Amino acid sequence: MASRYIPNDTEEVRKRLMRATGIETVRDLFSDIPSEIRLRNPLDIPGPLSELEVRRETEKILGKNQTVKELTSFLGAGIWPHHVPAAVDAVSSRGEFLTSYTPYQPEISQGILQALFEYQSMICELLEMDVANCSMYDWASSLGEAARMAARITQRNQFLVPHYISPERMTVLRAYAEAAGIEVIEIDQTLKDGQLDLEDLKEKTSKNTAGVYIENPSYLGFLIDSPDAVSEIVHDADGLFIVGVDPTSLGILRPPGDYGADIVIGEGQPLGNYMNAGGPLLGIFACRDEASIMRQMPGRIVGMTTTQDGKDRAFCMVLQTREQHIRRHRATSNICTNEALCALRAGVYMALLGPGGFEELGETILSKTYHAIRKLSEIEGIRAPFFEACHFEEFTVNFDQTSKSVQEVNRELLECGILGGRSLDHEFPELGQTSLYCVTELHTSEEIGKLQNSIKKILED
């Protein structure tokens, strides 16, 4: 007998649905999928199995995986291995926070609202910006929203980005931009040191430029040494200056607000969030405190006020420009929520570190980055880094003068228990056999030494 409380596909129900939709078979629902790629045979699923048998089979399959617990990972490129203090797990796993999906009812959501307000406040202090939202999905969605935000504010339709940018971020940006009629234009960067070609930027900046975007540090780890000049060029054209950052660098690098950024975005995963096999992530998004800019910011903003009698402080959502709260055509974005628990974890992490902790973190990562660069550059035939520039956390390693490709080196590194850098030959073929390596505060001198010795042995074989 069919249950009232679970989905059913009894013959009677199925016939009624098919009559209502005007189809003869269930396969007609998939008629828009080309027949040559449709599965024609039944799925080879064993069973039926008991719960215990399913658990054993699942654990057997999962046991084939190798994780960063078994491997030493030097892979970054958008998600990085960082230390997560135990206190972050302890606070974020409390039932009051863990189950607070989203604070739709402020009168009974004061705890999570205050936590998100504190997150926003610390992000603003870290970036030297005025206003931050409760976060976006990830860095890529933040970039897409920043481009659309710049277009709305300036009423222009061109958005300039550097050549050396994450392919994933670029793909998401183009998806956001195309639907809004925004043209994405690449700025040239020199092959020697990766720096922006300022003359090319001036030439491509026009009365149609909504915004110019740079990343500091860049996707390939090198620092942009002329952010003030970029800021001046885009502001002279009355466009907006958007900067993408790695927040762990800001204990030692100038915050974007110091060199004129109008909008700052980035990835908050390093702030107390695990890599989680690729997500969920945490998109940072902040801007200057100007009505024309702030009111166009997507997502949610939490503000602090007082109760009606003025005796107690209270928290609530403000400037609710999401399509769930106002008329759709007036909304800044259709982003409907975010991973609030990730923002909470970031808030706990930042509160634990404080200014001194961020400075120590940045110094540690920088020191270990250059220790790894020095060790790898000692290997005959290797060029590390590829770009003659300052690097933070990530750097490029070129294998053109060796007898093996990046893929071959990475395969043999896996046999040594090491997850090597990301191959860049398909993303940026002009770099040749180059990979992107990541070093954080987690990497020890012994692990870096093992990487050096392993690569040296691989190239000698």
MORANOR-V586734 format. One record per residue. N is the residue number from 0. NEAR is the number of other C-alpha atoms within 12 Angstrom. Layout:
BEGIN
n: (N,N)
near: (NEAR,NEAR)
END
This chain:
BEGIN
n: (0,1,2,3,4,5,6,7,8,9,10,11,12,13,14,15,16,17,18,19,20,21,22,23,24,25,26,27,28,29,30,31,32,33,34,35,36,37,38,39,40,41,42,43,44,45,46,47,48,49,50,51,52,53,54,55,56,57,58,59,60,61,62,63,64,65,66,67,68,69,70,71,72,73,74,75,76,77,78,79,80,81,82,83,84,85,86,87,88,89,90,91,92,93,94,95,96,97,98,99,100,101,102,103,104,105,106,107,108,109,110,111,112,113,114,115,116,117,118,119,120,121,122,123,124,125,126,127,128,129,130,131,132,133,134,135,136,137,138,139,140,141,142,143,144,145,146,147,148,149,150,151,152,153,154,155,156,157,158,159,160,161,162,163,164,165,166,167,168,169,170,171,172,173,174,175,176,177,178,179,180,181,182,183,184,185,186,187,188,189,190,191,192,193,194,195,196,197,198,199,200,201,202,203,204,205,206,207,208,209,210,211,212,213,214,215,216,217,218,219,220,221,222,223,224,225,226,227,228,229,230,231,232,233,234,235,236,237,238,239,240,241,242,243,244,245,246,247,248,249,250,251,252,253,254,255,256,257,258,259,260,261,262,263,264,265,266,267,268,269,270,271,272,273,274,275,276,277,278,279,280,281,282,283,284,285,286,287,288,289,290,291,292,293,294,295,296,297,298,299,300,301,302,303,304,305,306,307,308,309,310,311,312,313,314,315,316,317,318,319,320,321,322,323,324,325,326,327,328,329,330,331,332,333,334,335,336,337,338,339,340,341,342,343,344,345,346,347,348,349,350,351,352,353,354,355,356,357,358,359,360,361,362,363,364,365,366,367,368,369,370,371,372,373,374,375,376,377,378,379,380,381,382,383,384,385,386,387,388,389,390,391,392,393,394,395,396,397,398,399,400,401,402,403,404,405,406,407,408,409,410,411,412,413,414,415,416,417,418,419,420,421,422,423,424,425,426,427,428,429,430,431,432,433,434,435,436,437,438,439,440,441,442,443,444,445,446,447,448,449,450,451,452,453,454,455,456,457,458,459,460)
near: (9,12,9,9,7,9,10,14,17,15,12,12,14,19,17,16,19,19,14,11,14,14,17,16,16,16,16,15,14,14,15,11,12,11,12,9,11,14,13,10,8,8,9,9,9,11,11,10,13,11,11,11,14,16,14,14,17,15,13,12,12,12,13,11,14,18,19,24,13,16,22,31,38,42,32,34,38,39,38,40,38,32,25,27,23,17,21,29,24,19,26,31,19,18,15,22,31,22,17,28,21,32,33,23,16,23,18,17,24,30,28,40,41,33,38,41,37,32,40,40,30,36,48,34,28,43,41,31,34,29,43,46,49,50,48,41,36,37,42,34,39,46,49,43,44,50,55,43,44,43,35,34,28,26,24,29,31,34,49,47,43,38,32,39,37,31,21,22,33,32,18,26,34,30,23,30,32,20,17,26,20,31,26,37,30,26,29,25,26,23,20,16,27,38,36,35,27,28,17,23,33,25,19,28,36,25,22,26,38,40,49,50,51,49,44,43,41,42,43,48,43,39,34,40,26,20,35,23,25,40,33,24,29,36,27,19,25,25,39,45,45,46,48,50,45,47,47,46,42,37,29,26,32,30,32,43,34,22,28,29,40,46,52,51,50,49,45,48,44,44,43,39,38,29,30,19,16,17,22,24,37,45,46,52,49,51,43,31,21,17,14,18,29,33,31,36,47,47,42,45,39,36,29,23,21,15,15,9,9,9,9,12,17,25,29,31,31,28,25,32,28,29,21,20,23,15,14,16,13,18,26,35,35,27,29,24,28,33,35,41,40,46,52,46,41,46,42,36,40,40,29,22,27,21,21,17,20,29,23,20,32,30,24,28,35,35,26,31,36,31,33,39,39,22,29,32,24,20,28,23,21,31,28,35,39,36,31,24,27,30,40,45,50,46,48,51,46,38,38,24,19,25,21,25,26,35,23,23,36,33,22,24,29,26,19,24,23,33,37,39,38,35,32,32,23,16,23,23,16,19,30,24,34,38,42,43,47,45,43,39,32,26,34,22,22,17,27,32,24,26,39,33,23,30,41,27,18,27,26,15,13)
END
